[in-house]
Amino acid sequence: MELKSRFQALLLLDEAHAVGVIGPNGCGLAAEEKLSADIQMGTLSKALGAAGGYICGSTSLIEWLTNRARSFIYSTAPPAAIAAAAIAAVEFLQTPEGEERRRALWKNIELLHELLASETNRKPESAIFPFIVGQEDNAMNFAHALQKEGFFVPAIRYPSVARNSARLRITLTAAHTEAQIRALVDSIRRLQRLSGRH
């Protein structure tokens, strides 16, 4: 915020991984940190379980985007059912059941970070855990082996990430059980031993 003020810059906040997970009622990082973002954007396809995305800003910005953003001009509006699903998800987030889901999710996030403590020294920030493998072919081998054991953990490789920093993308939900998380970590550890990576 200091840099924004000093350089009279606009702050664009991507809430893709925050909405539904972080902040009061799952309202995202801006609400959690009490940030005044000039532009807020995000997706409806992650925690909200719908499709599409959104962008929030001043009236003049939205009018400008409506008339100048090629991706908006040449796209169609989401079907009414998708819009209704997104609205229902936002309403659910504000209920006691929504709060309980967030608590369950954060319990799972903290468990995974505890079990994989040797892989990170960062505080858990989201439901997505990047497990660094290194070489692209190793990441693909890990992902395929995990899939055979019943775990969908995609490999993220170059050019999405720098060369030789390929990773597994572990994504948790509130519905995962402690037993499932522990079984995943056991499988990862076993694959590490088999590959000679400890």
Backbone bond lengths (Angstrom), bond angles and torsions (degrees), N, CA, C in turn:
res aa  C-N    CA-C-N  psi(-1)  N-CA   C-N-CA  omega(-1)  CA-C   N-CA-C  phi
1 M - - - 1.450 - - 1.526 109.66 -
2 E 1.337 115.91 -32.73 1.463 119.32 178.73 1.529 110.75 -63.90
3 L 1.335 117.14 -44.51 1.464 120.96 178.68 1.523 111.08 -64.94
4 K 1.314 116.58 -39.48 1.465 121.54 178.20 1.513 110.08 -57.77
5 S 1.321 115.26 -46.00 1.458 120.87 -179.49 1.527 111.23 -68.93
6 R 1.325 116.85 -46.19 1.462 120.81 -176.02 1.529 112.18 -62.44
7 F 1.332 116.98 -40.56 1.465 120.53 -175.59 1.525 113.18 -102.66
8 Q 1.331 116.74 8.64 1.464 122.31 -178.68 1.529 110.61 49.61
9 A 1.317 114.73 46.90 1.462 121.65 -177.54 1.525 110.41 -94.94
10 L 1.306 115.29 164.75 1.453 121.32 172.88 1.526 108.22 -93.98
11 L 1.312 116.26 142.53 1.460 121.02 176.18 1.520 108.50 -104.59
12 L 1.335 115.82 118.86 1.455 122.34 175.26 1.524 107.02 -104.95
13 L 1.305 116.79 123.82 1.462 121.74 -177.66 1.523 109.16 -115.52
14 D 1.321 115.89 117.92 1.461 121.68 177.51 1.527 107.89 -90.40
15 E 1.307 116.23 112.18 1.469 122.77 -175.92 1.535 112.49 -97.20
16 A 1.332 117.49 16.72 1.470 121.13 -173.57 1.525 113.19 -51.84
17 H 1.329 117.30 -42.60 1.461 120.25 -176.90 1.526 112.32 -101.94
18 A 1.321 117.62 5.61 1.461 121.08 -176.75 1.526 112.80 -105.66
19 V 1.322 117.67 -39.75 1.465 120.20 -177.85 1.525 109.36 -62.13
20 G 1.312 114.78 130.86 1.453 121.18 -178.79 1.510 113.82 89.14
21 V 1.338 117.23 -13.97 1.460 121.68 -173.83 1.524 111.97 -119.12
22 I 1.315 117.02 -41.21 1.463 123.04 -172.80 1.526 109.60 -116.34
23 G 1.320 115.23 149.68 1.460 120.93 172.87 1.509 113.63 88.70
24 P 1.333 115.06 167.32 1.466 119.43 178.64 1.527 110.07 -60.70
25 N 1.312 116.38 132.00 1.466 122.95 -177.44 1.522 112.84 57.33
26 G 1.332 117.40 20.68 1.458 120.16 -179.57 1.516 112.91 68.86
27 C 1.336 116.17 27.16 1.468 120.28 -175.53 1.521 114.00 -79.03
28 G 1.328 118.23 -2.49 1.451 120.12 173.72 1.513 114.97 105.51
29 L 1.332 113.63 -176.82 1.460 121.62 -175.05 1.522 112.64 -67.98
30 A 1.323 117.42 -38.37 1.468 119.89 179.95 1.525 110.17 -58.78
31 A 1.324 116.40 -43.52 1.464 120.18 178.96 1.524 111.01 -69.10
32 E 1.342 116.99 -40.31 1.466 121.27 -179.24 1.525 111.72 -63.23
33 E 1.327 116.14 -45.43 1.469 121.48 -175.64 1.522 113.14 -96.05
34 K 1.326 116.47 1.20 1.473 122.09 -177.79 1.533 110.53 54.25
35 L 1.335 114.65 48.59 1.458 121.53 -179.83 1.518 110.45 -91.08
36 S 1.300 115.32 145.12 1.457 121.08 174.53 1.523 107.46 -105.23
37 A 1.318 116.07 89.11 1.464 121.05 -179.03 1.519 109.23 -87.42
38 D 1.325 115.91 137.79 1.462 120.15 177.57 1.520 110.72 -71.98
39 I 1.323 115.17 -34.30 1.458 121.16 -179.88 1.524 107.75 -134.53
40 Q 1.327 115.60 126.64 1.462 121.08 174.72 1.512 107.48 -119.14
41 M 1.315 115.65 132.66 1.456 118.92 178.15 1.517 109.30 -138.29
42 G 1.294 115.26 160.61 1.447 119.02 178.83 1.510 110.95 -172.37
43 T 1.306 114.48 -173.56 1.455 121.29 -178.58 1.522 109.74 -116.78
44 L 1.301 115.10 152.53 1.458 120.56 174.98 1.530 110.61 -97.46
45 S 1.340 116.53 -0.79 1.465 119.86 -171.04 1.519 114.78 -96.59
46 K 1.303 119.22 -5.17 1.462 119.52 -179.29 1.529 108.97 -95.36
47 A 1.320 119.10 -102.30 1.467 120.92 -176.10 1.526 112.42 -62.70
48 L 1.331 117.01 -27.91 1.463 118.95 -177.17 1.526 112.65 -82.58
49 G 1.318 117.44 -14.68 1.456 120.97 172.89 1.514 115.88 67.09
50 A 1.325 118.13 21.81 1.465 120.70 178.86 1.535 108.16 -109.92
51 A 1.313 117.16 -134.20 1.467 121.64 177.69 1.515 107.95 -153.48
52 G 1.316 115.73 156.94 1.461 119.96 179.44 1.511 111.08 95.42
53 G 1.311 114.93 -164.29 1.450 120.16 -178.57 1.509 111.09 -154.66
54 Y 1.314 115.40 -175.92 1.459 119.99 -179.61 1.517 109.63 -146.69
55 I 1.319 114.50 159.29 1.458 121.52 172.39 1.518 107.23 -142.16
56 C 1.321 116.18 135.07 1.462 122.44 -179.43 1.522 108.57 -122.54
57 G 1.304 116.08 139.95 1.457 120.80 178.01 1.510 109.84 -173.58
58 S 1.314 115.53 -167.58 1.463 120.32 -179.92 1.527 109.88 -66.55
59 T 1.318 115.82 160.46 1.462 120.71 178.28 1.520 111.08 -56.62
60 S 1.336 116.58 -43.80 1.467 119.29 -178.28 1.530 111.09 -65.57
61 L 1.320 118.00 -38.47 1.462 120.45 178.27 1.524 110.78 -64.49
62 I 1.321 116.77 -46.32 1.464 120.09 -178.48 1.522 110.43 -64.23
63 E 1.333 117.85 -40.18 1.469 120.46 176.71 1.523 110.37 -62.20
64 W 1.335 116.73 -42.21 1.463 120.69 179.51 1.528 110.01 -62.44
65 L 1.350 117.15 -46.26 1.464 120.57 179.39 1.527 111.70 -63.24
66 T 1.318 116.19 -40.02 1.457 120.59 179.89 1.527 111.02 -58.35
67 N 1.320 116.19 -35.95 1.458 120.60 -176.13 1.522 114.52 -97.30
68 R 1.326 118.38 -16.82 1.461 120.04 -173.00 1.530 115.18 -120.32
69 A 1.312 118.53 -21.10 1.470 120.62 -177.10 1.526 109.50 -78.00
70 R 1.335 116.05 110.40 1.467 120.30 -175.89 1.521 112.03 -58.21
71 S 1.330 116.77 -39.97 1.466 118.76 -178.05 1.525 111.36 -65.16
72 F 1.318 117.24 -27.11 1.464 120.49 177.41 1.525 110.30 -81.42
73 I 1.318 115.72 -44.15 1.466 120.61 -176.36 1.523 111.04 -59.44
74 Y 1.339 116.74 -39.96 1.458 120.42 -174.42 1.525 113.42 -100.29
75 S 1.310 117.21 23.43 1.461 119.31 176.37 1.520 109.36 -120.01
76 T 1.304 115.58 163.36 1.456 120.10 178.80 1.521 109.53 -101.58
77 A 1.297 114.83 158.35 1.465 120.62 179.11 1.526 109.16 -68.95
78 P 1.332 116.52 152.49 1.469 118.05 177.24 1.528 110.14 -66.97
79 P 1.319 117.22 150.37 1.464 119.72 175.83 1.529 110.51 -59.83
80 A 1.315 115.69 152.57 1.470 121.02 -178.55 1.529 111.45 -56.90
81 A 1.318 117.63 -36.07 1.468 120.57 -179.37 1.527 111.12 -63.95
82 I 1.332 117.56 -37.28 1.466 121.42 178.73 1.525 109.44 -68.22
83 A 1.328 116.68 -44.29 1.467 120.28 178.05 1.529 110.31 -61.08
84 A 1.330 116.90 -42.51 1.468 120.69 179.14 1.527 110.94 -64.50
85 A 1.329 117.27 -38.61 1.470 120.49 178.34 1.524 110.69 -64.00
86 A 1.330 117.08 -41.86 1.469 120.53 178.95 1.523 110.72 -64.48
87 I 1.319 117.12 -42.52 1.473 120.98 178.67 1.529 109.96 -62.64
88 A 1.329 116.76 -44.28 1.470 120.30 179.26 1.527 110.78 -61.96
89 A 1.332 117.25 -38.17 1.469 120.45 179.01 1.520 110.86 -65.62
90 V 1.331 117.06 -42.65 1.472 120.82 178.33 1.527 109.77 -62.78
91 E 1.316 117.11 -41.85 1.469 120.45 178.03 1.527 110.72 -63.82
92 F 1.336 117.21 -40.64 1.465 121.19 179.11 1.524 111.07 -61.88
93 L 1.335 116.77 -39.47 1.466 120.58 -179.46 1.522 112.27 -56.03
94 Q 1.313 116.71 -27.74 1.460 121.28 -174.71 1.526 113.26 -90.51
95 T 1.321 116.91 3.34 1.464 120.81 -179.33 1.528 110.56 -95.75
96 P 1.339 117.26 165.18 1.469 119.52 174.02 1.535 112.27 -57.80
97 E 1.336 117.04 -34.93 1.467 119.86 177.65 1.527 110.97 -65.44
98 G 1.329 116.56 -37.16 1.460 120.31 176.29 1.519 111.36 -63.67
99 E 1.324 116.12 -41.10 1.471 120.60 177.62 1.527 110.62 -64.02
100 E 1.326 116.51 -39.97 1.470 120.44 178.58 1.529 110.74 -63.84
101 R 1.324 117.06 -39.50 1.470 120.15 176.99 1.525 110.86 -62.32
102 R 1.338 116.75 -42.67 1.473 119.43 179.10 1.522 110.70 -63.11
103 R 1.332 116.90 -41.03 1.472 119.92 177.97 1.527 110.56 -61.67
104 A 1.329 116.50 -44.27 1.472 120.29 179.05 1.527 110.72 -62.95
105 L 1.322 116.95 -40.41 1.461 120.30 178.60 1.521 110.64 -62.43
106 W 1.339 117.03 -47.30 1.469 119.59 -178.40 1.528 111.97 -66.99
107 K 1.313 116.89 -30.69 1.474 119.57 174.08 1.529 109.31 -62.75
108 N 1.332 116.79 -42.77 1.465 120.96 178.15 1.528 111.66 -66.32
109 I 1.321 116.78 -41.28 1.467 121.34 178.89 1.525 109.69 -60.15
110 E 1.324 116.51 -47.39 1.465 120.31 -178.59 1.530 111.48 -65.11
111 L 1.336 117.22 -36.88 1.465 120.25 177.54 1.527 110.44 -63.37
112 L 1.326 117.47 -47.19 1.466 119.90 -179.72 1.523 110.99 -60.72
113 H 1.321 117.07 -43.84 1.465 120.02 179.10 1.524 111.45 -63.73
114 E 1.322 116.54 -36.82 1.468 119.93 177.58 1.533 110.40 -65.55
115 L 1.326 116.68 -43.38 1.465 120.85 -178.00 1.526 112.46 -70.74
116 L 1.326 116.62 -28.64 1.465 120.83 179.68 1.525 110.87 -109.89
117 A 1.326 116.24 31.88 1.472 121.07 -175.76 1.515 112.45 -56.75
118 S 1.328 117.76 -31.97 1.467 119.86 -178.65 1.524 111.79 -70.44
119 E 1.331 117.68 -13.83 1.465 121.49 -178.16 1.524 112.68 -93.72
120 T 1.300 118.12 -11.07 1.463 120.08 -177.15 1.514 109.91 -151.05
121 N 1.304 115.28 148.76 1.464 119.78 172.43 1.522 109.83 -118.78
122 R 1.338 114.55 13.21 1.456 119.55 -179.91 1.524 111.18 -94.41
123 K 1.302 114.09 152.67 1.460 120.32 173.13 1.531 107.90 -70.82
124 P 1.338 117.83 139.26 1.463 118.35 179.18 1.527 111.21 -60.90
125 E 1.326 115.90 133.00 1.462 120.83 -177.17 1.518 113.07 -117.37
126 S 1.324 117.10 -19.78 1.461 118.55 -177.43 1.521 109.46 -157.08
127 A 1.326 114.62 179.33 1.459 121.21 180.00 1.524 111.73 -82.53
128 I 1.323 116.91 1.97 1.458 121.75 179.70 1.517 108.82 -108.33
129 F 1.329 115.43 123.59 1.461 121.27 -177.90 1.521 108.67 -116.15
130 P 1.344 117.96 115.73 1.460 119.58 177.09 1.528 110.30 -84.56
131 F 1.309 116.50 115.17 1.462 121.57 178.55 1.523 106.86 -99.70
132 I 1.335 116.73 103.18 1.459 122.07 -173.71 1.528 110.07 -70.66
133 V 1.327 115.59 127.43 1.459 122.13 178.67 1.524 110.44 -108.71
134 G 1.318 117.01 -38.68 1.466 120.78 179.18 1.504 112.06 114.27
135 Q 1.322 117.11 -99.98 1.458 120.84 -176.62 1.525 111.30 -73.65
136 E 1.321 114.72 145.28 1.456 121.93 -175.64 1.529 112.25 -58.65
137 D 1.338 117.49 -44.97 1.462 119.16 -178.06 1.528 111.71 -66.06
138 N 1.326 117.27 -33.85 1.473 119.92 176.11 1.523 110.98 -64.89
139 A 1.325 116.30 -41.13 1.468 119.98 179.17 1.523 110.32 -63.21
140 M 1.334 116.82 -42.48 1.465 120.20 178.47 1.529 110.99 -64.20
141 N 1.324 116.59 -41.40 1.470 120.08 178.46 1.525 111.15 -62.57
142 F 1.336 116.66 -42.96 1.466 120.55 177.31 1.531 109.88 -60.77
143 A 1.330 116.72 -47.79 1.468 120.84 -177.22 1.528 110.88 -60.71
144 H 1.339 117.40 -44.09 1.472 120.68 179.19 1.528 111.20 -64.87
145 A 1.323 116.78 -43.03 1.467 120.10 179.70 1.527 110.89 -63.51
146 L 1.328 116.59 -41.54 1.468 119.63 178.66 1.523 111.03 -65.84
147 Q 1.334 116.59 -37.93 1.463 119.38 179.02 1.529 110.72 -62.93
148 K 1.311 117.31 -38.56 1.470 120.81 177.44 1.524 111.34 -62.43
149 E 1.334 115.99 -26.53 1.467 120.14 179.24 1.528 112.14 -92.15
150 G 1.336 116.71 4.31 1.454 120.82 175.43 1.514 115.48 96.72
151 F 1.331 117.63 12.90 1.466 121.27 -179.47 1.525 109.87 -113.10
152 F 1.318 116.68 124.73 1.466 120.54 175.42 1.523 107.84 -92.75
153 V 1.311 115.84 101.86 1.464 122.90 -178.95 1.531 106.46 -133.35
154 P 1.334 117.57 93.07 1.465 119.46 -175.10 1.525 113.18 -67.10
155 A 1.333 114.47 151.46 1.461 121.61 174.93 1.527 108.32 -90.10
156 I 1.319 116.42 132.36 1.464 122.01 176.20 1.522 106.30 -107.86
157 R 1.328 115.85 122.39 1.464 120.94 -172.01 1.520 111.14 -128.94
158 Y 1.336 113.91 174.40 1.454 120.96 173.32 1.532 107.86 -57.36
159 P 1.327 120.98 135.92 1.462 128.01 11.74 1.528 114.74 -94.00
160 S 1.327 118.03 5.88 1.473 118.99 177.99 1.519 111.65 -66.03
161 V 1.330 116.28 -32.25 1.469 122.46 175.57 1.530 107.50 -131.50
162 A 1.325 117.03 166.72 1.469 121.17 -179.40 1.528 110.59 -60.83
163 R 1.317 115.73 152.87 1.467 120.47 176.92 1.532 110.16 -55.75
164 N 1.312 114.90 144.33 1.469 122.86 178.58 1.526 113.69 61.81
165 S 1.330 116.38 21.17 1.465 119.71 171.24 1.529 109.18 -127.85
166 A 1.335 115.79 30.95 1.462 120.67 177.98 1.523 109.01 -59.30
167 R 1.302 114.69 151.97 1.463 119.36 -174.30 1.512 111.58 -147.47
168 L 1.303 114.45 163.19 1.453 121.71 169.02 1.518 106.79 -93.49
169 R 1.306 116.17 139.06 1.462 120.48 179.75 1.526 108.05 -105.62
170 I 1.317 115.07 99.76 1.462 121.12 179.32 1.524 107.32 -88.96
171 T 1.321 116.10 121.89 1.459 120.91 -179.65 1.522 108.69 -119.22
172 L 1.321 115.49 121.63 1.464 121.05 -178.96 1.523 111.46 -97.96
173 T 1.322 115.10 155.63 1.459 121.68 171.55 1.526 108.19 -129.12
174 A 1.314 115.18 170.10 1.465 120.14 176.24 1.524 110.79 -68.61
175 A 1.320 117.15 -21.69 1.466 121.06 -176.57 1.524 113.31 -81.38
176 H 1.327 118.06 -14.62 1.465 119.11 177.79 1.524 109.96 -66.22
177 T 1.319 115.26 143.80 1.465 119.99 178.78 1.525 109.55 -96.54
178 E 1.316 115.24 162.36 1.465 119.80 176.09 1.527 110.17 -59.31
179 A 1.330 116.66 -40.75 1.470 120.51 -179.70 1.526 110.83 -61.65
180 Q 1.327 118.01 -40.57 1.464 120.97 178.95 1.528 111.34 -64.76
181 I 1.321 116.31 -42.46 1.468 120.46 -179.40 1.522 110.00 -65.49
182 R 1.321 116.78 -43.91 1.470 119.95 178.73 1.535 110.91 -64.02
183 A 1.327 117.16 -38.96 1.470 120.48 178.91 1.530 110.52 -65.03
184 L 1.324 117.37 -39.73 1.467 120.69 176.90 1.523 110.76 -60.92
185 V 1.322 116.31 -48.24 1.469 120.15 -179.28 1.528 110.42 -62.99
186 D 1.333 117.61 -40.26 1.471 120.29 176.72 1.526 110.58 -59.76
187 S 1.327 116.90 -42.57 1.467 120.49 179.22 1.519 111.31 -64.82
188 I 1.334 117.00 -42.34 1.471 120.36 178.70 1.524 109.97 -61.80
189 R 1.319 117.13 -45.35 1.469 120.88 -179.47 1.536 111.07 -62.62
190 R 1.333 116.13 -41.06 1.458 119.47 179.02 1.534 110.35 -64.34
191 L 1.324 117.24 -42.37 1.464 120.67 178.17 1.524 111.09 -64.67
192 Q 1.328 116.39 -36.52 1.470 119.44 176.43 1.525 110.65 -60.64
193 R 1.322 115.83 -45.23 1.469 119.60 -179.55 1.528 110.92 -63.36
194 L 1.330 116.24 -43.44 1.465 120.32 -179.23 1.523 112.06 -64.61
195 S 1.339 115.70 -32.51 1.471 119.32 -178.28 1.525 112.02 -88.25
196 G 1.340 116.20 -4.74 1.464 119.75 -178.50 1.507 113.02 80.71
197 R 1.333 117.43 10.09 1.470 121.79 178.49 1.512 107.94 -103.91
198 H 1.324 118.21 112.97 1.475 121.41 -176.99 1.502 110.08 -106.53
